[in-house]
Amino acid sequence: MNPPELFLISVARVLVEVALFTLVGQAVLAIFAGKSRERNVVYRLMQTITGPAVKTVRFVTPRFIIDAHIPFVTFFLLFWIWIALAAFKRYVCVTQGLVC
């Protein structure tokens, strides 16, 4: 039986992955849709999904970082959180003698 830490780490990784893939999809859609992307329903749905992460990063980052760069900062921050969660999951598996 797996310990509850692995479940919580896996859930956190899935949430980060969803936000990462949605940010990538939003960027691709922005490239194809151009200036009319704000009227696109799928783009707005992706903004709704990534909104909490982007707003959190905007709150944490200093004001000299312009708003246009916040999605890039969010992507890289989420990427490093995803890597850290993978390392933590590996650590939990090794310390408890599990095959993960």
PDB file as gemmi writes it, atoms N, CA and C in Angstrom:
CRYST1    1.000    1.000    1.000  90.00  90.00  90.00 P 1                      
ATOM      1  N   MET A   1       0.835  -1.178   0.000  1.00  0.00           N  
ATOM      2  CA  MET A   1       0.000   0.000   0.000  1.00  0.00           C  
ATOM      3  C   MET A   1       0.880   1.242   0.000  1.00  0.00           C  
ATOM      4  N   ASN A   2       0.513   2.205  -0.807  1.00  0.00           N  
ATOM      5  CA  ASN A   2       1.284   3.438  -0.916  1.00  0.00           C  
ATOM      6  C   ASN A   2       0.951   4.391   0.230  1.00  0.00           C  
ATOM      7  N   PRO A   3       1.970   5.084   0.702  1.00  0.00           N  
ATOM      8  CA  PRO A   3       1.714   6.063   1.770  1.00  0.00           C  
ATOM      9  C   PRO A   3       0.954   7.273   1.232  1.00  0.00           C  
ATOM     10  N   PRO A   4       0.272   7.999   2.105  1.00  0.00           N  
ATOM     11  CA  PRO A   4      -0.526   9.151   1.653  1.00  0.00           C  
ATOM     12  C   PRO A   4       0.324  10.287   1.081  1.00  0.00           C  
ATOM     13  N   GLU A   5       1.610  10.332   1.461  1.00  0.00           N  
ATOM     14  CA  GLU A   5       2.474  11.381   0.906  1.00  0.00           C  
ATOM     15  C   GLU A   5       2.589  11.255  -0.609  1.00  0.00           C  
ATOM     16  N   LEU A   6       2.689  10.018  -1.083  1.00  0.00           N  
ATOM     17  CA  LEU A   6       2.789   9.810  -2.529  1.00  0.00           C  
ATOM     18  C   LEU A   6       1.534  10.275  -3.248  1.00  0.00           C  
ATOM     19  N   PHE A   7       0.391  10.026  -2.639  1.00  0.00           N  
ATOM     20  CA  PHE A   7      -0.862  10.472  -3.248  1.00  0.00           C  
ATOM     21  C   PHE A   7      -0.907  11.998  -3.326  1.00  0.00           C  
ATOM     22  N   LEU A   8      -0.541  12.668  -2.241  1.00  0.00           N  
ATOM     23  CA  LEU A   8      -0.561  14.134  -2.228  1.00  0.00           C  
ATOM     24  C   LEU A   8       0.447  14.728  -3.214  1.00  0.00           C  
ATOM     25  N   ILE A   9       1.617  14.119  -3.298  1.00  0.00           N  
ATOM     26  CA  ILE A   9       2.617  14.590  -4.259  1.00  0.00           C  
ATOM     27  C   ILE A   9       2.106  14.392  -5.680  1.00  0.00           C  
ATOM     28  N   SER A  10       1.489  13.246  -5.936  1.00  0.00           N  
ATOM     29  CA  SER A  10       0.964  12.969  -7.280  1.00  0.00           C  
ATOM     30  C   SER A  10      -0.157  13.933  -7.656  1.00  0.00           C  
ATOM     31  N   VAL A  11      -1.020  14.246  -6.712  1.00  0.00           N  
ATOM     32  CA  VAL A  11      -2.096  15.201  -6.978  1.00  0.00           C  
ATOM     33  C   VAL A  11      -1.514  16.585  -7.273  1.00  0.00           C  
ATOM     34  N   ALA A  12      -0.524  16.989  -6.495  1.00  0.00           N  
ATOM     35  CA  ALA A  12       0.110  18.289  -6.735  1.00  0.00           C  
ATOM     36  C   ALA A  12       0.786  18.321  -8.094  1.00  0.00           C  
ATOM     37  N   ARG A  13       1.449  17.233  -8.470  1.00  0.00           N  
ATOM     38  CA  ARG A  13       2.098  17.182  -9.787  1.00  0.00           C  
ATOM     39  C   ARG A  13       1.078  17.261 -10.910  1.00  0.00           C  
ATOM     40  N   VAL A  14      -0.055  16.599 -10.746  1.00  0.00           N  
ATOM     41  CA  VAL A  14      -1.090  16.643 -11.784  1.00  0.00           C  
ATOM     42  C   VAL A  14      -1.642  18.060 -11.934  1.00  0.00           C  
ATOM     43  N   LEU A  15      -1.875  18.736 -10.826  1.00  0.00           N  
ATOM     44  CA  LEU A  15      -2.371  20.120 -10.900  1.00  0.00           C  
ATOM     45  C   LEU A  15      -1.365  21.033 -11.586  1.00  0.00           C  
ATOM     46  N   VAL A  16      -0.086  20.852 -11.276  1.00  0.00           N  
ATOM     47  CA  VAL A  16       0.951  21.654 -11.929  1.00  0.00           C  
ATOM     48  C   VAL A  16       1.024  21.315 -13.412  1.00  0.00           C  
ATOM     49  N   GLU A  17       0.914  20.038 -13.754  1.00  0.00           N  
ATOM     50  CA  GLU A  17       0.951  19.631 -15.162  1.00  0.00           C  
ATOM     51  C   GLU A  17      -0.216  20.215 -15.949  1.00  0.00           C  
ATOM     52  N   VAL A  18      -1.393  20.216 -15.358  1.00  0.00           N  
ATOM     53  CA  VAL A  18      -2.556  20.799 -16.033  1.00  0.00           C  
ATOM     54  C   VAL A  18      -2.321  22.280 -16.301  1.00  0.00           C  
ATOM     55  N   ALA A  19      -1.807  22.984 -15.305  1.00  0.00           N  
ATOM     56  CA  ALA A  19      -1.531  24.412 -15.495  1.00  0.00           C  
ATOM     57  C   ALA A  19      -0.446  24.620 -16.554  1.00  0.00           C  
ATOM     58  N   LEU A  20       0.584  23.793 -16.551  1.00  0.00           N  
ATOM     59  CA  LEU A  20       1.653  23.926 -17.544  1.00  0.00           C  
ATOM     60  C   LEU A  20       1.139  23.682 -18.963  1.00  0.00           C  
ATOM     61  N   PHE A  21       0.416  22.590 -19.144  1.00  0.00           N  
ATOM     62  CA  PHE A  21      -0.089  22.284 -20.478  1.00  0.00           C  
ATOM     63  C   PHE A  21      -1.108  23.322 -20.947  1.00  0.00           C  
ATOM     64  N   THR A  22      -1.879  23.855 -20.029  1.00  0.00           N  
ATOM     65  CA  THR A  22      -2.841  24.885 -20.400  1.00  0.00           C  
ATOM     66  C   THR A  22      -2.132  26.177 -20.796  1.00  0.00           C  
ATOM     67  N   LEU A  23      -1.047  26.510 -20.102  1.00  0.00           N  
ATOM     68  CA  LEU A  23      -0.265  27.691 -20.497  1.00  0.00           C  
ATOM     69  C   LEU A  23       0.347  27.511 -21.882  1.00  0.00           C  
ATOM     70  N   VAL A  24       0.841  26.304 -22.164  1.00  0.00           N  
ATOM     71  CA  VAL A  24       1.403  26.037 -23.496  1.00  0.00           C  
ATOM     72  C   VAL A  24       0.305  26.126 -24.554  1.00  0.00           C  
ATOM     73  N   GLY A  25      -0.848  25.537 -24.281  1.00  0.00           N  
ATOM     74  CA  GLY A  25      -1.968  25.611 -25.221  1.00  0.00           C  
ATOM     75  C   GLY A  25      -2.441  27.031 -25.432  1.00  0.00           C  
ATOM     76  N   GLN A  26      -2.440  27.805 -24.378  1.00  0.00           N  
ATOM     77  CA  GLN A  26      -2.844  29.207 -24.473  1.00  0.00           C  
ATOM     78  C   GLN A  26      -1.863  29.984 -25.346  1.00  0.00           C  
ATOM     79  N   ALA A  27      -0.575  29.692 -25.216  1.00  0.00           N  
ATOM     80  CA  ALA A  27       0.430  30.373 -26.037  1.00  0.00           C  
ATOM     81  C   ALA A  27       0.285  30.003 -27.508  1.00  0.00           C  
ATOM     82  N   VAL A  28       0.059  28.723 -27.772  1.00  0.00           N  
ATOM     83  CA  VAL A  28      -0.113  28.290 -29.162  1.00  0.00           C  
ATOM     84  C   VAL A  28      -1.366  28.911 -29.766  1.00  0.00           C  
ATOM     85  N   LEU A  29      -2.438  28.923 -29.009  1.00  0.00           N  
ATOM     86  CA  LEU A  29      -3.681  29.523 -29.494  1.00  0.00           C  
ATOM     87  C   LEU A  29      -3.520  31.024 -29.706  1.00  0.00           C  
ATOM     88  N   ALA A  30      -2.755  31.668 -28.849  1.00  0.00           N  
ATOM     89  CA  ALA A  30      -2.512  33.105 -29.017  1.00  0.00           C  
ATOM     90  C   ALA A  30      -1.746  33.385 -30.297  1.00  0.00           C  
ATOM     91  N   ILE A  31      -0.824  32.501 -30.640  1.00  0.00           N  
ATOM     92  CA  ILE A  31      -0.067  32.674 -31.886  1.00  0.00           C  
ATOM     93  C   ILE A  31      -0.991  32.549 -33.086  1.00  0.00           C  
ATOM     94  N   PHE A  32      -1.866  31.544 -33.074  1.00  0.00           N  
ATOM     95  CA  PHE A  32      -2.746  31.322 -34.215  1.00  0.00           C  
ATOM     96  C   PHE A  32      -3.901  32.314 -34.280  1.00  0.00           C  
ATOM     97  N   ALA A  33      -4.435  32.698 -33.146  1.00  0.00           N  
ATOM     98  CA  ALA A  33      -5.611  33.574 -33.142  1.00  0.00           C  
ATOM     99  C   ALA A  33      -5.247  35.040 -33.317  1.00  0.00           C  
ATOM    100  N   GLY A  34      -4.042  35.415 -32.918  1.00  0.00           N  
ATOM    101  CA  GLY A  34      -3.630  36.810 -33.074  1.00  0.00           C  
ATOM    102  C   GLY A  34      -4.360  37.728 -32.112  1.00  0.00           C  
ATOM    103  N   LYS A  35      -4.715  38.896 -32.600  1.00  0.00           N  
ATOM    104  CA  LYS A  35      -5.345  39.901 -31.743  1.00  0.00           C  
ATOM    105  C   LYS A  35      -6.787  39.557 -31.364  1.00  0.00           C  
ATOM    106  N   SER A  36      -7.409  38.668 -32.100  1.00  0.00           N  
ATOM    107  CA  SER A  36      -8.795  38.308 -31.783  1.00  0.00           C  
ATOM    108  C   SER A  36      -8.886  37.190 -30.748  1.00  0.00           C  
ATOM    109  N   ARG A  37      -7.790  36.878 -30.089  1.00  0.00           N  
ATOM    110  CA  ARG A  37      -7.790  35.772 -29.130  1.00  0.00           C  
ATOM    111  C   ARG A  37      -8.676  36.033 -27.910  1.00  0.00           C  
ATOM    112  N   GLU A  38      -8.872  37.289 -27.554  1.00  0.00           N  
ATOM    113  CA  GLU A  38      -9.698  37.609 -26.388  1.00  0.00           C  
ATOM    114  C   GLU A  38     -11.165  37.247 -26.607  1.00  0.00           C  
ATOM    115  N   ARG A  39     -11.593  37.151 -27.846  1.00  0.00           N  
ATOM    116  CA  ARG A  39     -12.978  36.763 -28.152  1.00  0.00           C  
ATOM    117  C   ARG A  39     -13.137  35.256 -28.309  1.00  0.00           C  
ATOM    118  N   ASN A  40     -12.025  34.530 -28.342  1.00  0.00           N  
ATOM    119  CA  ASN A  40     -12.051  33.088 -28.528  1.00  0.00           C  
ATOM    120  C   ASN A  40     -12.487  32.405 -27.231  1.00  0.00           C  
ATOM    121  N   VAL A  41     -13.472  31.539 -27.316  1.00  0.00           N  
ATOM    122  CA  VAL A  41     -14.027  30.875 -26.138  1.00  0.00           C  
ATOM    123  C   VAL A  41     -12.995  29.935 -25.509  1.00  0.00           C  
ATOM    124  N   VAL A  42     -12.266  29.211 -26.324  1.00  0.00           N  
ATOM    125  CA  VAL A  42     -11.275  28.267 -25.805  1.00  0.00           C  
ATOM    126  C   VAL A  42     -10.152  29.022 -25.096  1.00  0.00           C  
ATOM    127  N   TYR A  43      -9.732  30.134 -25.658  1.00  0.00           N  
ATOM    128  CA  TYR A  43      -8.683  30.945 -25.035  1.00  0.00           C  
ATOM    129  C   TYR A  43      -9.152  31.473 -23.674  1.00  0.00           C  
ATOM    130  N   ARG A  44     -10.384  31.916 -23.614  1.00  0.00           N  
ATOM    131  CA  ARG A  44     -10.918  32.409 -22.335  1.00  0.00           C  
ATOM    132  C   ARG A  44     -11.038  31.281 -21.306  1.00  0.00           C  
ATOM    133  N   LEU A  45     -11.388  30.077 -21.771  1.00  0.00           N  
ATOM    134  CA  LEU A  45     -11.432  28.923 -20.878  1.00  0.00           C  
ATOM    135  C   LEU A  45     -10.041  28.631 -20.325  1.00  0.00           C  
ATOM    136  N   MET A  46      -9.031  28.696 -21.184  1.00  0.00           N  
ATOM    137  CA  MET A  46      -7.658  28.478 -20.738  1.00  0.00           C  
ATOM    138  C   MET A  46      -7.210  29.573 -19.771  1.00  0.00           C  
ATOM    139  N   GLN A  47      -7.655  30.801 -19.993  1.00  0.00           N  
ATOM    140  CA  GLN A  47      -7.340  31.876 -19.058  1.00  0.00           C  
ATOM    141  C   GLN A  47      -7.974  31.623 -17.697  1.00  0.00           C  
ATOM    142  N   THR A  48      -9.152  31.049 -17.701  1.00  0.00           N  
ATOM    143  CA  THR A  48      -9.819  30.723 -16.448  1.00  0.00           C  
ATOM    144  C   THR A  48      -9.056  29.645 -15.683  1.00  0.00           C  
ATOM    145  N   ILE A  49      -8.537  28.674 -16.398  1.00  0.00           N  
ATOM    146  CA  ILE A  49      -7.799  27.586 -15.758  1.00  0.00           C  
ATOM    147  C   ILE A  49      -6.465  28.083 -15.199  1.00  0.00           C  
ATOM    148  N   THR A  50      -5.758  28.909 -15.972  1.00  0.00           N  
ATOM    149  CA  THR A  50      -4.440  29.367 -15.544  1.00  0.00           C  
ATOM    150  C   THR A  50      -4.496  30.641 -14.711  1.00  0.00           C  
ATOM    151  N   GLY A  51      -5.657  31.240 -14.581  1.00  0.00           N  
ATOM    152  CA  GLY A  51      -5.798  32.503 -13.859  1.00  0.00           C  
ATOM    153  C   GLY A  51      -5.254  32.501 -12.440  1.00  0.00           C  
ATOM    154  N   PRO A  52      -5.582  31.500 -11.614  1.00  0.00           N  
ATOM    155  CA  PRO A  52      -5.060  31.522 -10.242  1.00  0.00           C  
ATOM    156  C   PRO A  52      -3.530  31.490 -10.176  1.00  0.00           C  
ATOM    157  N   ALA A  53      -2.910  30.695 -11.030  1.00  0.00           N  
ATOM    158  CA  ALA A  53      -1.443  30.619 -11.021  1.00  0.00           C  
ATOM    159  C   ALA A  53      -0.830  31.936 -11.487  1.00  0.00           C  
ATOM    160  N   VAL A  54      -1.383  32.513 -12.542  1.00  0.00           N  
ATOM    161  CA  VAL A  54      -0.849  33.766 -13.071  1.00  0.00           C  
ATOM    162  C   VAL A  54      -1.041  34.903 -12.062  1.00  0.00           C  
ATOM    163  N   LYS A  55      -2.194  34.948 -11.424  1.00  0.00           N  
ATOM    164  CA  LYS A  55      -2.443  36.000 -10.424  1.00  0.00           C  
ATOM    165  C   LYS A  55      -1.539  35.847  -9.210  1.00  0.00           C  
ATOM    166  N   THR A  56      -1.276  34.616  -8.809  1.00  0.00           N  
ATOM    167  CA  THR A  56      -0.371  34.379  -7.686  1.00  0.00           C  
ATOM    168  C   THR A  56       1.042  34.834  -8.019  1.00  0.00           C  
ATOM    169  N   VAL A  57       1.490  34.517  -9.225  1.00  0.00           N  
ATOM    170  CA  VAL A  57       2.828  34.944  -9.638  1.00  0.00           C  
ATOM    171  C   VAL A  57       2.890  36.463  -9.748  1.00  0.00           C  
ATOM    172  N   ARG A  58       1.836  37.090 -10.243  1.00  0.00           N  
ATOM    173  CA  ARG A  58       1.818  38.558 -10.318  1.00  0.00           C  
ATOM    174  C   ARG A  58       1.911  39.160  -8.917  1.00  0.00           C  
ATOM    175  N   PHE A  59       1.261  38.548  -7.946  1.00  0.00           N  
ATOM    176  CA  PHE A  59       1.297  39.045  -6.571  1.00  0.00           C  
ATOM    177  C   PHE A  59       2.689  38.895  -5.956  1.00  0.00           C  
ATOM    178  N   VAL A  60       3.372  37.800  -6.284  1.00  0.00           N  
ATOM    179  CA  VAL A  60       4.667  37.492  -5.680  1.00  0.00           C  
ATOM    180  C   VAL A  60       5.815  38.253  -6.339  1.00  0.00           C  
ATOM    181  N   THR A  61       5.730  38.466  -7.636  1.00  0.00           N  
ATOM    182  CA  THR A  61       6.849  39.083  -8.345  1.00  0.00           C  
ATOM    183  C   THR A  61       6.894  40.590  -8.115  1.00  0.00           C  
ATOM    184  N   PRO A  62       8.083  41.171  -8.242  1.00  0.00           N  
ATOM    185  CA  PRO A  62       8.203  42.628  -8.092  1.00  0.00           C  
ATOM    186  C   PRO A  62       7.502  43.367  -9.229  1.00  0.00           C  
ATOM    187  N   ARG A  63       7.164  44.620  -8.983  1.00  0.00           N  
ATOM    188  CA  ARG A  63       6.390  45.415  -9.947  1.00  0.00           C  
ATOM    189  C   ARG A  63       7.162  45.766 -11.215  1.00  0.00           C  
ATOM    190  N   PHE A  64       8.506  45.704 -11.186  1.00  0.00           N  
ATOM    191  CA  PHE A  64       9.242  46.085 -12.396  1.00  0.00           C  
ATOM    192  C   PHE A  64       9.141  45.027 -13.497  1.00  0.00           C  
ATOM    193  N   ILE A  65       8.613  43.842 -13.184  1.00  0.00           N  
ATOM    194  CA  ILE A  65       8.331  42.843 -14.216  1.00  0.00           C  
ATOM    195  C   ILE A  65       6.986  43.196 -14.832  1.00  0.00           C  
ATOM    196  N   ILE A  66       6.993  43.428 -16.145  1.00  0.00           N  
ATOM    197  CA  ILE A  66       5.771  43.891 -16.802  1.00  0.00           C  
ATOM    198  C   ILE A  66       4.760  42.754 -16.919  1.00  0.00           C  
ATOM    199  N   ASP A  67       3.507  43.115 -17.033  1.00  0.00           N  
ATOM    200  CA  ASP A  67       2.419  42.135 -17.063  1.00  0.00           C  
ATOM    201  C   ASP A  67       2.509  41.183 -18.250  1.00  0.00           C  
ATOM    202  N   ALA A  68       3.089  41.621 -19.344  1.00  0.00           N  
ATOM    203  CA  ALA A  68       3.202  40.755 -20.516  1.00  0.00           C  
ATOM    204  C   ALA A  68       4.151  39.578 -20.268  1.00  0.00           C  
ATOM    205  N   HIS A  69       5.056  39.714 -19.311  1.00  0.00           N  
ATOM    206  CA  HIS A  69       6.019  38.652 -19.025  1.00  0.00           C  
ATOM    207  C   HIS A  69       5.559  37.697 -17.939  1.00  0.00           C  
ATOM    208  N   ILE A  70       4.499  38.019 -17.272  1.00  0.00           N  
ATOM    209  CA  ILE A  70       4.027  37.197 -16.155  1.00  0.00           C  
ATOM    210  C   ILE A  70       3.672  35.768 -16.577  1.00  0.00           C  
ATOM    211  N   PRO A  71       3.029  35.531 -17.720  1.00  0.00           N  
ATOM    212  CA  PRO A  71       2.784  34.128 -18.108  1.00  0.00           C  
ATOM    213  C   PRO A  71       4.073  33.321 -18.313  1.00  0.00           C  
ATOM    214  N   PHE A  72       5.123  33.955 -18.838  1.00  0.00           N  
ATOM    215  CA  PHE A  72       6.406  33.258 -18.997  1.00  0.00           C  
ATOM    216  C   PHE A  72       7.009  32.923 -17.636  1.00  0.00           C  
ATOM    217  N   VAL A  73       6.967  33.872 -16.729  1.00  0.00           N  
ATOM    218  CA  VAL A  73       7.471  33.641 -15.376  1.00  0.00           C  
ATOM    219  C   VAL A  73       6.661  32.541 -14.701  1.00  0.00           C  
ATOM    220  N   THR A  74       5.359  32.550 -14.910  1.00  0.00           N  
ATOM    221  CA  THR A  74       4.492  31.517 -14.341  1.00  0.00           C  
ATOM    222  C   THR A  74       4.867  30.148 -14.884  1.00  0.00           C  
ATOM    223  N   PHE A  75       5.096  30.065 -16.186  1.00  0.00           N  
ATOM    224  CA  PHE A  75       5.466  28.788 -16.797  1.00  0.00           C  
ATOM    225  C   PHE A  75       6.755  28.251 -16.191  1.00  0.00           C  
ATOM    226  N   PHE A  76       7.779  29.078 -16.108  1.00  0.00           N  
ATOM    227  CA  PHE A  76       9.058  28.605 -15.592  1.00  0.00           C  
ATOM    228  C   PHE A  76       8.997  28.289 -14.103  1.00  0.00           C  
ATOM    229  N   LEU A  77       8.228  29.051 -13.355  1.00  0.00           N  
ATOM    230  CA  LEU A  77       8.056  28.755 -11.939  1.00  0.00           C  
ATOM    231  C   LEU A  77       7.322  27.434 -11.747  1.00  0.00           C  
ATOM    232  N   LEU A  78       6.263  27.208 -12.508  1.00  0.00           N  
ATOM    233  CA  LEU A  78       5.535  25.936 -12.427  1.00  0.00           C  
ATOM    234  C   LEU A  78       6.407  24.766 -12.882  1.00  0.00           C  
ATOM    235  N   PHE A  79       7.234  25.001 -13.883  1.00  0.00           N  
ATOM    236  CA  PHE A  79       8.141  23.951 -14.352  1.00  0.00           C  
ATOM    237  C   PHE A  79       9.091  23.525 -13.236  1.00  0.00           C  
ATOM    238  N   TRP A  80       9.667  24.490 -12.526  1.00  0.00           N  
ATOM    239  CA  TRP A  80      10.595  24.149 -11.451  1.00  0.00           C  
ATOM    240  C   TRP A  80       9.871  23.545 -10.257  1.00  0.00           C  
ATOM    241  N   ILE A  81       8.652  23.930 -10.023  1.00  0.00           N  
ATOM    242  CA  ILE A  81       7.859  23.278  -8.972  1.00  0.00           C  
ATOM    243  C   ILE A  81       7.600  21.827  -9.349  1.00  0.00           C  
ATOM    244  N   TRP A  82       7.327  21.577 -10.622  1.00  0.00           N  
ATOM    245  CA  TRP A  82       7.095  20.220 -11.106  1.00  0.00           C  
ATOM    246  C   TRP A  82       8.348  19.360 -10.928  1.00  0.00           C  
ATOM    247  N   ILE A  83       9.512  19.925 -11.246  1.00  0.00           N  
ATOM    248  CA  ILE A  83      10.785  19.213 -11.063  1.00  0.00           C  
ATOM    249  C   ILE A  83      11.018  18.930  -9.575  1.00  0.00           C  
ATOM    250  N   ALA A  84      10.765  19.909  -8.710  1.00  0.00           N  
ATOM    251  CA  ALA A  84      10.954  19.726  -7.272  1.00  0.00           C  
ATOM    252  C   ALA A  84      10.018  18.649  -6.726  1.00  0.00           C  
ATOM    253  N   LEU A  85       8.788  18.620  -7.209  1.00  0.00           N  
ATOM    254  CA  LEU A  85       7.848  17.582  -6.769  1.00  0.00           C  
ATOM    255  C   LEU A  85       8.300  16.202  -7.232  1.00  0.00           C  
ATOM    256  N   ALA A  86       8.891  16.107  -8.417  1.00  0.00           N  
ATOM    257  CA  ALA A  86       9.418  14.825  -8.895  1.00  0.00           C  
ATOM    258  C   ALA A  86      10.570  14.366  -8.007  1.00  0.00           C  
ATOM    259  N   ALA A  87      11.456  15.285  -7.642  1.00  0.00           N  
ATOM    260  CA  ALA A  87      12.571  14.937  -6.767  1.00  0.00           C  
ATOM    261  C   ALA A  87      12.066  14.524  -5.388  1.00  0.00           C  
ATOM    262  N   PHE A  88      11.061  15.231  -4.883  1.00  0.00           N  
ATOM    263  CA  PHE A  88      10.495  14.892  -3.576  1.00  0.00           C  
ATOM    264  C   PHE A  88       9.817  13.525  -3.612  1.00  0.00           C  
ATOM    265  N   LYS A  89       9.138  13.231  -4.697  1.00  0.00           N  
ATOM    266  CA  LYS A  89       8.502  11.922  -4.838  1.00  0.00           C  
ATOM    267  C   LYS A  89       9.564  10.824  -4.866  1.00  0.00           C  
ATOM    268  N   ARG A  90      10.639  11.071  -5.565  1.00  0.00           N  
ATOM    269  CA  ARG A  90      11.744  10.107  -5.612  1.00  0.00           C  
ATOM    270  C   ARG A  90      12.331   9.901  -4.220  1.00  0.00           C  
ATOM    271  N   TYR A  91      12.493  10.983  -3.481  1.00  0.00           N  
ATOM    272  CA  TYR A  91      13.025  10.905  -2.127  1.00  0.00           C  
ATOM    273  C   TYR A  91      12.112  10.070  -1.228  1.00  0.00           C  
ATOM    274  N   VAL A  92      10.818  10.299  -1.312  1.00  0.00           N  
ATOM    275  CA  VAL A  92       9.863   9.532  -0.495  1.00  0.00           C  
ATOM    276  C   VAL A  92       9.919   8.051  -0.862  1.00  0.00           C  
ATOM    277  N   CYS A  93      10.010   7.753  -2.143  1.00  0.00           N  
ATOM    278  CA  CYS A  93      10.054   6.352  -2.580  1.00  0.00           C  
ATOM    279  C   CYS A  93      11.319   5.661  -2.091  1.00  0.00           C  
ATOM    280  N   VAL A  94      12.440   6.359  -2.174  1.00  0.00           N  
ATOM    281  CA  VAL A  94      13.709   5.753  -1.755  1.00  0.00           C  
ATOM    282  C   VAL A  94      13.750   5.557  -0.245  1.00  0.00           C  
ATOM    283  N   THR A  95      13.299   6.562   0.512  1.00  0.00           N  
ATOM    284  CA  THR A  95      13.371   6.444   1.967  1.00  0.00           C  
ATOM    285  C   THR A  95      12.430   5.377   2.519  1.00  0.00           C  
ATOM    286  N   GLN A  96      11.335   5.115   1.821  1.00  0.00           N  
ATOM    287  CA  GLN A  96      10.395   4.104   2.313  1.00  0.00           C  
ATOM    288  C   GLN A  96      10.566   2.754   1.616  1.00  0.00           C  
ATOM    289  N   GLY A  97      11.584   2.651   0.759  1.00  0.00           N  
ATOM    290  CA  GLY A  97      11.861   1.393   0.099  1.00  0.00           C  
ATOM    291  C   GLY A  97      10.820   0.955  -0.893  1.00  0.00           C  
ATOM    292  N   LEU A  98      10.187   1.916  -1.555  1.00  0.00           N  
ATOM    293  CA  LEU A  98       9.145   1.605  -2.532  1.00  0.00           C  
ATOM    294  C   LEU A  98       9.708   1.638  -3.937  1.00  0.00           C  
ATOM    295  N   VAL A  99       9.053   0.908  -4.835  1.00  0.00           N  
ATOM    296  CA  VAL A  99       9.397   0.957  -6.246  1.00  0.00           C  
ATOM    297  C   VAL A  99       8.392   1.865  -6.920  1.00  0.00           C  
ATOM    298  N   CYS A 100       8.840   3.046  -7.297  1.00  0.00           N  
ATOM    299  CA  CYS A 100       7.931   4.033  -7.903  1.00  0.00           C  
ATOM    300  C   CYS A 100       8.333   4.295  -9.345  1.00  0.00           C  
TER     301      CYS A 100                                                      
END                                                                             
